[in-house]
Amino acid sequence: MLGENAAHDLHRSDDAVARPLGLGATVVGTAIWIVTLPFSALGGNVSEATDRLIVDPARFTFVRPLGEL
Protein backbone atom coordinates (compact mmCIF):
# COMPACT_ATOMS: atom_id res chain seq x y z
CA MET A 1 0.00 0.00 0.00
CA LEU A 2 1.28 3.45 -0.82
CA GLY A 3 1.91 5.96 1.90
CA GLU A 4 -0.23 9.08 1.98
CA ASN A 5 2.53 11.26 0.48
CA ALA A 6 3.25 8.77 -2.30
CA ALA A 7 -0.45 8.50 -3.15
CA HIS A 8 -0.73 12.29 -3.24
CA ASP A 9 2.31 12.51 -5.54
CA LEU A 10 0.82 9.86 -7.81
CA HIS A 11 -2.46 11.81 -8.05
CA ARG A 12 -0.57 15.00 -8.77
CA SER A 13 1.57 13.42 -11.50
CA ASP A 14 -1.51 11.81 -13.01
CA ASP A 15 -3.29 15.15 -13.03
CA ALA A 16 -0.28 17.08 -14.38
CA VAL A 17 1.19 14.58 -16.85
CA ALA A 18 -0.98 11.59 -17.73
CA ARG A 19 -4.32 13.37 -18.23
CA PRO A 20 -2.92 16.05 -20.59
CA LEU A 21 -1.07 13.35 -22.55
CA GLY A 22 -4.29 11.34 -22.74
CA LEU A 23 -6.17 14.38 -24.00
CA GLY A 24 -3.49 14.93 -26.65
CA ALA A 25 -3.72 11.28 -27.66
CA THR A 26 -7.49 11.63 -27.98
CA VAL A 27 -7.15 14.70 -30.23
CA VAL A 28 -4.40 13.15 -32.39
CA GLY A 29 -6.28 9.85 -32.57
CA THR A 30 -9.42 11.65 -33.72
CA ALA A 31 -7.46 13.45 -36.45
CA ILE A 32 -5.90 10.17 -37.61
CA TRP A 33 -9.32 8.51 -37.52
CA ILE A 34 -10.80 11.24 -39.75
CA VAL A 35 -7.97 10.93 -42.29
CA THR A 36 -8.12 7.12 -42.39
CA LEU A 37 -11.93 6.80 -42.24
CA PRO A 38 -12.41 6.13 -45.97
CA PHE A 39 -9.85 3.32 -45.86
CA SER A 40 -11.35 1.88 -42.68
CA ALA A 41 -14.78 1.95 -44.30
CA LEU A 42 -13.46 0.12 -47.35
CA GLY A 43 -11.87 -2.50 -45.12
CA GLY A 44 -14.97 -2.81 -42.96
CA ASN A 45 -13.19 -2.03 -39.70
CA VAL A 46 -14.54 1.39 -38.73
CA SER A 47 -15.61 0.11 -35.32
CA GLU A 48 -12.17 -1.26 -34.49
CA ALA A 49 -10.46 1.94 -35.65
CA THR A 50 -12.89 4.04 -33.59
CA ASP A 51 -12.25 1.97 -30.48
CA ARG A 52 -8.47 2.03 -30.82
CA LEU A 53 -7.98 5.65 -31.92
CA ILE A 54 -10.75 7.52 -30.08
CA VAL A 55 -12.52 5.48 -27.40
CA ASP A 56 -9.47 3.98 -25.66
CA PRO A 57 -7.59 7.30 -25.22
CA ALA A 58 -10.80 9.08 -24.20
CA ARG A 59 -11.57 6.40 -21.63
CA PHE A 60 -8.00 6.69 -20.27
CA THR A 61 -8.38 10.47 -19.99
CA PHE A 62 -11.93 10.97 -18.78
CA VAL A 63 -13.25 7.75 -17.22
CA ARG A 64 -10.46 6.11 -15.24
CA PRO A 65 -10.07 7.07 -11.57
CA LEU A 66 -7.43 9.63 -10.66
CA GLY A 67 -4.10 8.01 -9.82
CA GLU A 68 -4.90 4.67 -11.44
CA LEU A 69 -2.31 4.23 -14.17
C-alpha positions in Angstrom: 0.0 0.0 0.0 1.3 3.5 -0.8 1.9 6.0 1.9 -0.2 9.1 2.0 2.5 11.3 0.5 3.3 8.8 -2.3 -0.4 8.5 -3.2 -0.7 12.3 -3.2 2.3 12.5 -5.5 0.8 9.9 -7.8 -2.5 11.8 -8.1 -0.6 15.0 -8.8 1.6 13.4 -11.5 -1.5 11.8 -13.0 -3.3 15.2 -13.0 -0.3 17.1 -14.4 1.2 14.6 -16.9 -1.0 11.6 -17.7 -4.3 13.4 -18.2 -2.9 16.0 -20.6 -1.1 13.4 -22.6 -4.3 11.3 -22.7 -6.2 14.4 -24.0 -3.5 14.9 -26.7 -3.7 11.3 -27.7 -7.5 11.6 -28.0 -7.2 14.7 -30.2 -4.4 13.2 -32.4 -6.3 9.8 -32.6 -9.4 11.7 -33.7 -7.5 13.5 -36.4 -5.9 10.2 -37.6 -9.3 8.5 -37.5 -10.8 11.2 -39.8 -8.0 10.9 -42.3 -8.1 7.1 -42.4 -11.9 6.8 -42.2 -12.4 6.1 -46.0 -9.9 3.3 -45.9 -11.4 1.9 -42.7 -14.8 1.9 -44.3 -13.5 0.1 -47.3 -11.9 -2.5 -45.1 -15.0 -2.8 -43.0 -13.2 -2.0 -39.7 -14.5 1.4 -38.7 -15.6 0.1 -35.3 -12.2 -1.3 -34.5 -10.5 1.9 -35.6 -12.9 4.0 -33.6 -12.3 2.0 -30.5 -8.5 2.0 -30.8 -8.0 5.6 -31.9 -10.8 7.5 -30.1 -12.5 5.5 -27.4 -9.5 4.0 -25.7 -7.6 7.3 -25.2 -10.8 9.1 -24.2 -11.6 6.4 -21.6 -8.0 6.7 -20.3 -8.4 10.5 -20.0 -11.9 11.0 -18.8 -13.3 7.7 -17.2 -10.5 6.1 -15.2 -10.1 7.1 -11.6 -7.4 9.6 -10.7 -4.1 8.0 -9.8 -4.9 4.7 -11.4 -2.3 4.2 -14.2 
